[in-house]
Amino acid sequence: MNELARFDRALDELLVRLGELVLRLSDPDVTRTSEERHALVLSVNQFAVCAAHSNDPRVRQLRIDLEASLKPRLWLVARR
């Protein structure tokens, strides 16, 4: 059982690192083209599948942050 727990923690650490990398790629300054955006969507979806099986709160928060990064950004326009 100890070996299984160690393996689970190692997977969670890997997911955290991967999630942080994908989150950096979700920046609009990095992901500019439609092909890059499509690749980002695929990466976020795959991360969400893996994160669904994790109990680590960091992984779950990264999933929420990544899914939120896919939502269209609203622009505030001020009129005079």
Residue, then its C-alpha position, 0 to 999 in steps of 0.5 A: m500500500n505504501e508503494l501505491a501511495r508513493f506512486d499516486r503522489a508522484l503522479d500528482e506532482l507530475l500533474v501539477r507541473l504539467g498543469e502549470l506549464v499548460l496554464r502558462l501556455s494559456d496566456p493570450d500573448v503565447t497562444r495567438t493562432s487558431e492552431e495554437r488555441h486548438a492545441l491548448v483546448l486539447s491539452v486542457n481537456q486531456f489534463a481535466v480527464c487526468a485531474a478528475h481522478s486526483n485527490d490533490p487539491r493543487v491538481r483540482q485547482l489547476r483544472i478549474d484555472l485551466e478550464a476558466s482560461l478557455k472561456p472568452r475574455l470579456w472586454l470592458v469598453a467605456r463610453r463617454 
